Amino acid sequence: MFNKDFLINLIKIIVLALLQVFVFNHINFLESYQPYVYIAFVLFYSPNQNKYALLFLAFLLGLIIDTLEYTGGIHAFALTFIAFFRGGIIKVLAGKQDYEMEFFNFKSFSFIQWLFYLVILILLHNFILFFLENFKIQGLTPLMIRALINSALTLVFVFIYKILFKNKI
């Protein structure tokens, strides 16, 4: 588990966590919406790498964010949740079976598949994050609106991330 890829991924999560806390948390759109760029780690994690390492690293990244923001585990839960369901979503969107996933590459995704993949996981992450933050059923409409706006903002920054690091993804 502790090989070169794992150490590179550890460096990535530390850099993404620090960028999120010290840069992206200070980008406020309409006073209350901010991009969550740190989820790009889970979104662009290679499907050929160890899925258990992904779960551990996603939890660790969320825990670092939670520790630096004093948010009590909501980021760790939301990020680990989407890391867990990510493989199934990829299988459905790519139309692959379990035995075919060994040879799957993100480069085989069309733009529409990429868009659905990103939108589904980003919306899921933001809805879980804001639901745990509020932790009440009342006010579900404002929660959904906030999740949609934050998801759109995050999607823009994730596309910028993808464009900047096109060869690495």
Secondary structure, DSSP 4 states (H G I P E B T S, - for coil): --SHHHHHHHHHHHHHHHHHHHTGGG--BTTTB---GGGHHHHTS-TTS-HHHHHHHHHHHHHHHHHHHT-TTHHHHHHHHHHHHHHHHHHHHHT--GGGGGG--GGG--HHHHHHHHHHHHHHHHHHHHHHHH--STTHHHHHHHHHHHHHHHHHHHHHHHHHTGGG-
